[in-house]
Amino acid sequence: MPKLQDSAPFSQTNTGTGQRVRVKATSQLALSWNVSPEALGTVLCRYKMLTRLSNQPERVDVRFDDQFVAWGCPADEFEAIVESPRQQTN
């Protein structure tokens, strides 16, 4: 199993489904829905809404556990978890 390391702004990563993420402490999700910044979630879907407004943020659906899925949240409210391969010990 990979070791969890640092995080990177999710909007700057080029990943999608299956990516492990954490809520930014200053995000609306953390503040309004009381989601802990320590909680890890998994991206179910990443998409951009097609509207006349070109500045719409990318959206993500994130499952935190069997009881809570955040649907349609702006991707910039999350940080991607950067995983490093396990170091081998001899």
PDB file as gemmi writes it, atoms N, CA and C in Angstrom:
CRYST1    1.000    1.000    1.000  90.00  90.00  90.00 P 1                      
ATOM      1  N   MET A   1       0.844  -1.175   0.000  1.00  0.00           N  
ATOM      2  CA  MET A   1       0.000   0.000   0.000  1.00  0.00           C  
ATOM      3  C   MET A   1       0.892   1.242   0.000  1.00  0.00           C  
ATOM      4  N   PRO A   2       0.573   2.260  -0.847  1.00  0.00           N  
ATOM      5  CA  PRO A   2       1.394   3.461  -0.897  1.00  0.00           C  
ATOM      6  C   PRO A   2       1.279   4.260   0.394  1.00  0.00           C  
ATOM      7  N   LYS A   3       2.316   4.976   0.689  1.00  0.00           N  
ATOM      8  CA  LYS A   3       2.335   5.827   1.870  1.00  0.00           C  
ATOM      9  C   LYS A   3       1.770   7.192   1.497  1.00  0.00           C  
ATOM     10  N   LEU A   4       0.842   7.728   2.315  1.00  0.00           N  
ATOM     11  CA  LEU A   4       0.294   9.055   2.064  1.00  0.00           C  
ATOM     12  C   LEU A   4       1.352  10.078   2.410  1.00  0.00           C  
ATOM     13  N   GLN A   5       1.512  11.056   1.528  1.00  0.00           N  
ATOM     14  CA  GLN A   5       2.496  12.101   1.795  1.00  0.00           C  
ATOM     15  C   GLN A   5       1.816  13.444   1.820  1.00  0.00           C  
ATOM     16  N   ASP A   6       2.284  14.336   1.004  1.00  0.00           N  
ATOM     17  CA  ASP A   6       1.800  15.698   0.988  1.00  0.00           C  
ATOM     18  C   ASP A   6       0.537  15.812   0.158  1.00  0.00           C  
ATOM     19  N   SER A   7      -0.010  17.012   0.157  1.00  0.00           N  
ATOM     20  CA  SER A   7      -1.163  17.281  -0.683  1.00  0.00           C  
ATOM     21  C   SER A   7      -0.809  18.361  -1.690  1.00  0.00           C  
ATOM     22  N   ALA A   8      -1.580  18.399  -2.772  1.00  0.00           N  
ATOM     23  CA  ALA A   8      -1.388  19.399  -3.811  1.00  0.00           C  
ATOM     24  C   ALA A   8      -2.757  19.941  -4.178  1.00  0.00           C  
ATOM     25  N   PRO A   9      -2.843  21.199  -4.626  1.00  0.00           N  
ATOM     26  CA  PRO A   9      -4.146  21.720  -5.035  1.00  0.00           C  
ATOM     27  C   PRO A   9      -4.773  20.802  -6.082  1.00  0.00           C  
ATOM     28  N   PHE A  10      -5.988  20.371  -5.832  1.00  0.00           N  
ATOM     29  CA  PHE A  10      -6.647  19.418  -6.707  1.00  0.00           C  
ATOM     30  C   PHE A  10      -6.822  19.979  -8.116  1.00  0.00           C  
ATOM     31  N   SER A  11      -7.101  21.276  -8.214  1.00  0.00           N  
ATOM     32  CA  SER A  11      -7.318  21.881  -9.524  1.00  0.00           C  
ATOM     33  C   SER A  11      -6.063  21.873 -10.379  1.00  0.00           C  
ATOM     34  N   GLN A  12      -4.888  21.673  -9.764  1.00  0.00           N  
ATOM     35  CA  GLN A  12      -3.639  21.646 -10.517  1.00  0.00           C  
ATOM     36  C   GLN A  12      -3.188  20.231 -10.859  1.00  0.00           C  
ATOM     37  N   THR A  13      -3.927  19.243 -10.397  1.00  0.00           N  
ATOM     38  CA  THR A  13      -3.569  17.866 -10.709  1.00  0.00           C  
ATOM     39  C   THR A  13      -4.304  17.426 -11.958  1.00  0.00           C  
ATOM     40  N   ASN A  14      -3.812  16.406 -12.586  1.00  0.00           N  
ATOM     41  CA  ASN A  14      -4.396  15.935 -13.830  1.00  0.00           C  
ATOM     42  C   ASN A  14      -5.032  14.561 -13.625  1.00  0.00           C  
ATOM     43  N   THR A  15      -5.632  14.385 -12.481  1.00  0.00           N  
ATOM     44  CA  THR A  15      -6.226  13.103 -12.158  1.00  0.00           C  
ATOM     45  C   THR A  15      -7.715  13.256 -11.960  1.00  0.00           C  
ATOM     46  N   GLY A  16      -8.388  12.146 -11.848  1.00  0.00           N  
ATOM     47  CA  GLY A  16      -9.830  12.200 -11.675  1.00  0.00           C  
ATOM     48  C   GLY A  16     -10.325  11.062 -10.823  1.00  0.00           C  
ATOM     49  N   THR A  17     -11.150  10.219 -11.400  1.00  0.00           N  
ATOM     50  CA  THR A  17     -11.779   9.128 -10.687  1.00  0.00           C  
ATOM     51  C   THR A  17     -10.754   8.289  -9.922  1.00  0.00           C  
ATOM     52  N   GLY A  18     -11.059   8.052  -8.645  1.00  0.00           N  
ATOM     53  CA  GLY A  18     -10.181   7.246  -7.812  1.00  0.00           C  
ATOM     54  C   GLY A  18      -9.143   8.040  -7.038  1.00  0.00           C  
ATOM     55  N   GLN A  19      -8.951   9.302  -7.383  1.00  0.00           N  
ATOM     56  CA  GLN A  19      -7.966  10.141  -6.684  1.00  0.00           C  
ATOM     57  C   GLN A  19      -8.400  10.338  -5.235  1.00  0.00           C  
ATOM     58  N   ARG A  20      -7.470  10.195  -4.309  1.00  0.00           N  
ATOM     59  CA  ARG A  20      -7.742  10.455  -2.889  1.00  0.00           C  
ATOM     60  C   ARG A  20      -7.572  11.956  -2.653  1.00  0.00           C  
ATOM     61  N   VAL A  21      -8.527  12.539  -1.936  1.00  0.00           N  
ATOM     62  CA  VAL A  21      -8.517  13.979  -1.681  1.00  0.00           C  
ATOM     63  C   VAL A  21      -8.841  14.274  -0.226  1.00  0.00           C  
ATOM     64  N   ARG A  22      -8.522  15.498   0.148  1.00  0.00           N  
ATOM     65  CA  ARG A  22      -8.814  16.017   1.482  1.00  0.00           C  
ATOM     66  C   ARG A  22      -9.456  17.385   1.267  1.00  0.00           C  
ATOM     67  N   VAL A  23     -10.404  17.747   2.119  1.00  0.00           N  
ATOM     68  CA  VAL A  23     -11.069  19.046   2.037  1.00  0.00           C  
ATOM     69  C   VAL A  23     -10.120  20.125   2.555  1.00  0.00           C  
ATOM     70  N   LYS A  24     -10.053  21.254   1.857  1.00  0.00           N  
ATOM     71  CA  LYS A  24      -9.278  22.386   2.371  1.00  0.00           C  
ATOM     72  C   LYS A  24      -9.983  22.926   3.610  1.00  0.00           C  
ATOM     73  N   ALA A  25      -9.222  23.309   4.599  1.00  0.00           N  
ATOM     74  CA  ALA A  25      -9.789  23.786   5.867  1.00  0.00           C  
ATOM     75  C   ALA A  25     -10.663  25.019   5.691  1.00  0.00           C  
ATOM     76  N   THR A  26     -10.390  25.827   4.661  1.00  0.00           N  
ATOM     77  CA  THR A  26     -11.137  27.069   4.445  1.00  0.00           C  
ATOM     78  C   THR A  26     -12.297  26.905   3.468  1.00  0.00           C  
ATOM     79  N   SER A  27     -12.557  25.696   3.011  1.00  0.00           N  
ATOM     80  CA  SER A  27     -13.608  25.486   2.015  1.00  0.00           C  
ATOM     81  C   SER A  27     -14.998  25.565   2.635  1.00  0.00           C  
ATOM     82  N   GLN A  28     -15.991  25.843   1.812  1.00  0.00           N  
ATOM     83  CA  GLN A  28     -17.380  25.877   2.260  1.00  0.00           C  
ATOM     84  C   GLN A  28     -17.808  24.523   2.799  1.00  0.00           C  
ATOM     85  N   LEU A  29     -17.313  23.461   2.194  1.00  0.00           N  
ATOM     86  CA  LEU A  29     -17.660  22.109   2.639  1.00  0.00           C  
ATOM     87  C   LEU A  29     -17.189  21.891   4.072  1.00  0.00           C  
ATOM     88  N   ALA A  30     -15.986  22.320   4.376  1.00  0.00           N  
ATOM     89  CA  ALA A  30     -15.454  22.159   5.726  1.00  0.00           C  
ATOM     90  C   ALA A  30     -16.194  23.059   6.717  1.00  0.00           C  
ATOM     91  N   LEU A  31     -16.486  24.273   6.300  1.00  0.00           N  
ATOM     92  CA  LEU A  31     -17.112  25.234   7.206  1.00  0.00           C  
ATOM     93  C   LEU A  31     -18.608  25.001   7.385  1.00  0.00           C  
ATOM     94  N   SER A  32     -19.331  24.818   6.294  1.00  0.00           N  
ATOM     95  CA  SER A  32     -20.788  24.691   6.362  1.00  0.00           C  
ATOM     96  C   SER A  32     -21.265  23.295   6.720  1.00  0.00           C  
ATOM     97  N   TRP A  33     -20.577  22.278   6.204  1.00  0.00           N  
ATOM     98  CA  TRP A  33     -21.026  20.904   6.397  1.00  0.00           C  
ATOM     99  C   TRP A  33     -20.244  20.208   7.502  1.00  0.00           C  
ATOM    100  N   ASN A  34     -19.323  20.940   8.111  1.00  0.00           N  
ATOM    101  CA  ASN A  34     -18.549  20.411   9.223  1.00  0.00           C  
ATOM    102  C   ASN A  34     -17.758  19.152   8.850  1.00  0.00           C  
ATOM    103  N   VAL A  35     -17.175  19.162   7.646  1.00  0.00           N  
ATOM    104  CA  VAL A  35     -16.323  18.058   7.207  1.00  0.00           C  
ATOM    105  C   VAL A  35     -14.897  18.361   7.653  1.00  0.00           C  
ATOM    106  N   SER A  36     -14.309  17.450   8.374  1.00  0.00           N  
ATOM    107  CA  SER A  36     -12.958  17.646   8.892  1.00  0.00           C  
ATOM    108  C   SER A  36     -11.936  17.672   7.760  1.00  0.00           C  
ATOM    109  N   PRO A  37     -10.978  18.610   7.815  1.00  0.00           N  
ATOM    110  CA  PRO A  37      -9.898  18.627   6.824  1.00  0.00           C  
ATOM    111  C   PRO A  37      -9.044  17.368   6.868  1.00  0.00           C  
ATOM    112  N   GLU A  38      -9.153  16.589   7.930  1.00  0.00           N  
ATOM    113  CA  GLU A  38      -8.412  15.337   8.048  1.00  0.00           C  
ATOM    114  C   GLU A  38      -9.127  14.180   7.337  1.00  0.00           C  
ATOM    115  N   ALA A  39     -10.397  14.370   7.023  1.00  0.00           N  
ATOM    116  CA  ALA A  39     -11.169  13.300   6.380  1.00  0.00           C  
ATOM    117  C   ALA A  39     -10.677  13.073   4.950  1.00  0.00           C  
ATOM    118  N   LEU A  40     -10.448  11.826   4.604  1.00  0.00           N  
ATOM    119  CA  LEU A  40     -10.014  11.486   3.251  1.00  0.00           C  
ATOM    120  C   LEU A  40     -11.212  11.000   2.451  1.00  0.00           C  
ATOM    121  N   GLY A  41     -11.293  11.451   1.218  1.00  0.00           N  
ATOM    122  CA  GLY A  41     -12.353  11.027   0.327  1.00  0.00           C  
ATOM    123  C   GLY A  41     -11.780  10.506  -0.976  1.00  0.00           C  
ATOM    124  N   THR A  42     -12.642   9.898  -1.770  1.00  0.00           N  
ATOM    125  CA  THR A  42     -12.249   9.368  -3.074  1.00  0.00           C  
ATOM    126  C   THR A  42     -13.124  10.006  -4.141  1.00  0.00           C  
ATOM    127  N   VAL A  43     -12.496  10.519  -5.196  1.00  0.00           N  
ATOM    128  CA  VAL A  43     -13.236  11.157  -6.280  1.00  0.00           C  
ATOM    129  C   VAL A  43     -13.995  10.097  -7.073  1.00  0.00           C  
ATOM    130  N   LEU A  44     -15.297  10.308  -7.196  1.00  0.00           N  
ATOM    131  CA  LEU A  44     -16.138   9.427  -8.001  1.00  0.00           C  
ATOM    132  C   LEU A  44     -16.205   9.924  -9.439  1.00  0.00           C  
ATOM    133  N   CYS A  45     -16.207  11.249  -9.589  1.00  0.00           N  
ATOM    134  CA  CYS A  45     -16.363  11.841 -10.916  1.00  0.00           C  
ATOM    135  C   CYS A  45     -15.820  13.268 -10.889  1.00  0.00           C  
ATOM    136  N   ARG A  46     -15.211  13.687 -11.993  1.00  0.00           N  
ATOM    137  CA  ARG A  46     -14.699  15.054 -12.144  1.00  0.00           C  
ATOM    138  C   ARG A  46     -15.227  15.578 -13.472  1.00  0.00           C  
ATOM    139  N   TYR A  47     -15.823  16.781 -13.463  1.00  0.00           N  
ATOM    140  CA  TYR A  47     -16.460  17.290 -14.669  1.00  0.00           C  
ATOM    141  C   TYR A  47     -16.548  18.810 -14.648  1.00  0.00           C  
ATOM    142  N   LYS A  48     -16.863  19.370 -15.787  1.00  0.00           N  
ATOM    143  CA  LYS A  48     -17.049  20.813 -15.912  1.00  0.00           C  
ATOM    144  C   LYS A  48     -18.448  21.047 -16.463  1.00  0.00           C  
ATOM    145  N   MET A  49     -19.190  21.925 -15.839  1.00  0.00           N  
ATOM    146  CA  MET A  49     -20.545  22.245 -16.280  1.00  0.00           C  
ATOM    147  C   MET A  49     -20.460  23.076 -17.566  1.00  0.00           C  
ATOM    148  N   LEU A  50     -21.269  22.724 -18.526  1.00  0.00           N  
ATOM    149  CA  LEU A  50     -21.311  23.473 -19.775  1.00  0.00           C  
ATOM    150  C   LEU A  50     -22.420  24.512 -19.689  1.00  0.00           C  
ATOM    151  N   THR A  51     -22.020  25.758 -19.525  1.00  0.00           N  
ATOM    152  CA  THR A  51     -22.967  26.863 -19.443  1.00  0.00           C  
ATOM    153  C   THR A  51     -22.443  28.013 -20.286  1.00  0.00           C  
ATOM    154  N   ARG A  52     -23.203  29.047 -20.351  1.00  0.00           N  
ATOM    155  CA  ARG A  52     -22.762  30.230 -21.104  1.00  0.00           C  
ATOM    156  C   ARG A  52     -21.637  30.964 -20.377  1.00  0.00           C  
ATOM    157  N   LEU A  53     -21.537  30.728 -19.094  1.00  0.00           N  
ATOM    158  CA  LEU A  53     -20.461  31.347 -18.322  1.00  0.00           C  
ATOM    159  C   LEU A  53     -19.218  30.483 -18.451  1.00  0.00           C  
ATOM    160  N   SER A  54     -18.171  31.027 -18.992  1.00  0.00           N  
ATOM    161  CA  SER A  54     -16.959  30.239 -19.247  1.00  0.00           C  
ATOM    162  C   SER A  54     -16.086  30.058 -18.009  1.00  0.00           C  
ATOM    163  N   ASN A  55     -16.370  30.781 -16.958  1.00  0.00           N  
ATOM    164  CA  ASN A  55     -15.499  30.713 -15.782  1.00  0.00           C  
ATOM    165  C   ASN A  55     -16.036  29.770 -14.698  1.00  0.00           C  
ATOM    166  N   GLN A  56     -16.851  28.819 -15.061  1.00  0.00           N  
ATOM    167  CA  GLN A  56     -17.372  27.860 -14.093  1.00  0.00           C  
ATOM    168  C   GLN A  56     -16.254  26.941 -13.615  1.00  0.00           C  
ATOM    169  N   PRO A  57     -16.153  26.707 -12.307  1.00  0.00           N  
ATOM    170  CA  PRO A  57     -15.091  25.816 -11.812  1.00  0.00           C  
ATOM    171  C   PRO A  57     -15.400  24.363 -12.145  1.00  0.00           C  
ATOM    172  N   GLU A  58     -14.347  23.556 -12.200  1.00  0.00           N  
ATOM    173  CA  GLU A  58     -14.548  22.118 -12.348  1.00  0.00           C  
ATOM    174  C   GLU A  58     -15.274  21.629 -11.113  1.00  0.00           C  
ATOM    175  N   ARG A  59     -16.083  20.599 -11.290  1.00  0.00           N  
ATOM    176  CA  ARG A  59     -16.844  20.023 -10.185  1.00  0.00           C  
ATOM    177  C   ARG A  59     -16.399  18.596  -9.942  1.00  0.00           C  
ATOM    178  N   VAL A  60     -16.576  18.139  -8.709  1.00  0.00           N  
ATOM    179  CA  VAL A  60     -16.253  16.757  -8.365  1.00  0.00           C  
ATOM    180  C   VAL A  60     -17.346  16.194  -7.465  1.00  0.00           C  
ATOM    181  N   ASP A  61     -17.521  14.892  -7.568  1.00  0.00           N  
ATOM    182  CA  ASP A  61     -18.345  14.133  -6.637  1.00  0.00           C  
ATOM    183  C   ASP A  61     -17.364  13.307  -5.821  1.00  0.00           C  
ATOM    184  N   VAL A  62     -17.421  13.420  -4.495  1.00  0.00           N  
ATOM    185  CA  VAL A  62     -16.433  12.775  -3.625  1.00  0.00           C  
ATOM    186  C   VAL A  62     -17.146  11.941  -2.555  1.00  0.00           C  
ATOM    187  N   ARG A  63     -16.747  10.670  -2.442  1.00  0.00           N  
ATOM    188  CA  ARG A  63     -17.279   9.798  -1.389  1.00  0.00           C  
ATOM    189  C   ARG A  63     -16.306   9.801  -0.218  1.00  0.00           C  
ATOM    190  N   PHE A  64     -16.829  10.173   0.957  1.00  0.00           N  
ATOM    191  CA  PHE A  64     -16.015  10.161   2.166  1.00  0.00           C  
ATOM    192  C   PHE A  64     -16.172   8.858   2.932  1.00  0.00           C  
ATOM    193  N   ASP A  65     -17.350   8.311   2.929  1.00  0.00           N  
ATOM    194  CA  ASP A  65     -17.610   7.005   3.528  1.00  0.00           C  
ATOM    195  C   ASP A  65     -18.950   6.511   2.986  1.00  0.00           C  
ATOM    196  N   ASP A  66     -19.450   5.422   3.491  1.00  0.00           N  
ATOM    197  CA  ASP A  66     -20.708   4.880   2.990  1.00  0.00           C  
ATOM    198  C   ASP A  66     -21.903   5.772   3.294  1.00  0.00           C  
ATOM    199  N   GLN A  67     -21.747   6.682   4.225  1.00  0.00           N  
ATOM    200  CA  GLN A  67     -22.844   7.534   4.651  1.00  0.00           C  
ATOM    201  C   GLN A  67     -22.838   8.927   4.025  1.00  0.00           C  
ATOM    202  N   PHE A  68     -21.696   9.365   3.458  1.00  0.00           N  
ATOM    203  CA  PHE A  68     -21.609  10.744   2.988  1.00  0.00           C  
ATOM    204  C   PHE A  68     -20.890  10.851   1.649  1.00  0.00           C  
ATOM    205  N   VAL A  69     -21.601  11.413   0.674  1.00  0.00           N  
ATOM    206  CA  VAL A  69     -21.023  11.730  -0.631  1.00  0.00           C  
ATOM    207  C   VAL A  69     -21.296  13.203  -0.891  1.00  0.00           C  
ATOM    208  N   ALA A  70     -20.268  13.944  -1.237  1.00  0.00           N  
ATOM    209  CA  ALA A  70     -20.401  15.358  -1.587  1.00  0.00           C  
ATOM    210  C   ALA A  70     -20.572  15.435  -3.098  1.00  0.00           C  
ATOM    211  N   TRP A  71     -21.729  15.879  -3.558  1.00  0.00           N  
ATOM    212  CA  TRP A  71     -22.040  15.923  -4.986  1.00  0.00           C  
ATOM    213  C   TRP A  71     -21.841  17.328  -5.534  1.00  0.00           C  
ATOM    214  N   GLY A  72     -21.158  17.443  -6.665  1.00  0.00           N  
ATOM    215  CA  GLY A  72     -21.058  18.708  -7.390  1.00  0.00           C  
ATOM    216  C   GLY A  72     -20.302  19.820  -6.700  1.00  0.00           C  
ATOM    217  N   CYS A  73     -19.329  19.488  -5.907  1.00  0.00           N  
ATOM    218  CA  CYS A  73     -18.533  20.507  -5.213  1.00  0.00           C  
ATOM    219  C   CYS A  73     -17.453  21.058  -6.135  1.00  0.00           C  
ATOM    220  N   PRO A  74     -17.127  22.346  -5.996  1.00  0.00           N  
ATOM    221  CA  PRO A  74     -16.025  22.887  -6.783  1.00  0.00           C  
ATOM    222  C   PRO A  74     -14.725  22.138  -6.466  1.00  0.00           C  
ATOM    223  N   ALA A  75     -14.004  21.767  -7.502  1.00  0.00           N  
ATOM    224  CA  ALA A  75     -12.764  21.003  -7.333  1.00  0.00           C  
ATOM    225  C   ALA A  75     -11.730  21.768  -6.523  1.00  0.00           C  
ATOM    226  N   ASP A  76     -11.768  23.095  -6.584  1.00  0.00           N  
ATOM    227  CA  ASP A  76     -10.754  23.872  -5.867  1.00  0.00           C  
ATOM    228  C   ASP A  76     -10.973  23.903  -4.353  1.00  0.00           C  
ATOM    229  N   GLU A  77     -12.014  23.230  -3.855  1.00  0.00           N  
ATOM    230  CA  GLU A  77     -12.221  23.110  -2.413  1.00  0.00           C  
ATOM    231  C   GLU A  77     -11.492  21.896  -1.837  1.00  0.00           C  
ATOM    232  N   PHE A  78     -10.769  21.169  -2.701  1.00  0.00           N  
ATOM    233  CA  PHE A  78     -10.088  19.950  -2.284  1.00  0.00           C  
ATOM    234  C   PHE A  78      -8.600  20.021  -2.585  1.00  0.00           C  
ATOM    235  N   GLU A  79      -7.845  19.215  -1.844  1.00  0.00           N  
ATOM    236  CA  GLU A  79      -6.422  19.018  -2.105  1.00  0.00           C  
ATOM    237  C   GLU A  79      -6.229  17.552  -2.446  1.00  0.00           C  
ATOM    238  N   ALA A  80      -5.472  17.296  -3.499  1.00  0.00           N  
ATOM    239  CA  ALA A  80      -5.180  15.914  -3.884  1.00  0.00           C  
ATOM    240  C   ALA A  80      -4.120  15.352  -2.953  1.00  0.00           C  
ATOM    241  N   ILE A  81      -4.283  14.107  -2.566  1.00  0.00           N  
ATOM    242  CA  ILE A  81      -3.298  13.427  -1.728  1.00  0.00           C  
ATOM    243  C   ILE A  81      -2.241  12.850  -2.655  1.00  0.00           C  
ATOM    244  N   VAL A  82      -1.001  13.241  -2.408  1.00  0.00           N  
ATOM    245  CA  VAL A  82       0.119  12.754  -3.206  1.00  0.00           C  
ATOM    246  C   VAL A  82       0.660  11.520  -2.505  1.00  0.00           C  
ATOM    247  N   GLU A  83       0.654  10.404  -3.208  1.00  0.00           N  
ATOM    248  CA  GLU A  83       1.129   9.150  -2.632  1.00  0.00           C  
ATOM    249  C   GLU A  83       2.498   8.831  -3.180  1.00  0.00           C  
ATOM    250  N   SER A  84       3.346   8.280  -2.333  1.00  0.00           N  
ATOM    251  CA  SER A  84       4.665   7.844  -2.787  1.00  0.00           C  
ATOM    252  C   SER A  84       4.723   6.340  -2.696  1.00  0.00           C  
ATOM    253  N   PRO A  85       5.465   5.700  -3.583  1.00  0.00           N  
ATOM    254  CA  PRO A  85       5.609   4.250  -3.513  1.00  0.00           C  
ATOM    255  C   PRO A  85       6.245   3.850  -2.191  1.00  0.00           C  
ATOM    256  N   ARG A  86       5.910   2.664  -1.748  1.00  0.00           N  
ATOM    257  CA  ARG A  86       6.503   2.147  -0.520  1.00  0.00           C  
ATOM    258  C   ARG A  86       8.011   1.988  -0.685  1.00  0.00           C  
ATOM    259  N   GLN A  87       8.739   2.384   0.319  1.00  0.00           N  
ATOM    260  CA  GLN A  87      10.178   2.187   0.282  1.00  0.00           C  
ATOM    261  C   GLN A  87      10.477   0.762   0.706  1.00  0.00           C  
ATOM    262  N   GLN A  88      11.350   0.119  -0.039  1.00  0.00           N  
ATOM    263  CA  GLN A  88      11.704  -1.238   0.304  1.00  0.00           C  
ATOM    264  C   GLN A  88      12.789  -1.234   1.384  1.00  0.00           C  
ATOM    265  N   THR A  89      12.654  -2.144   2.320  1.00  0.00           N  
ATOM    266  CA  THR A  89      13.666  -2.279   3.350  1.00  0.00           C  
ATOM    267  C   THR A  89      14.353  -3.606   3.189  1.00  0.00           C  
ATOM    268  N   ASN A  90      15.659  -3.635   3.319  1.00  0.00           N  
ATOM    269  CA  ASN A  90      16.430  -4.875   3.188  1.00  0.00           C  
ATOM    270  C   ASN A  90      16.988  -5.302   4.512  1.00  0.00           C  
TER     271      ASN A  90                                                      
END                                                                             
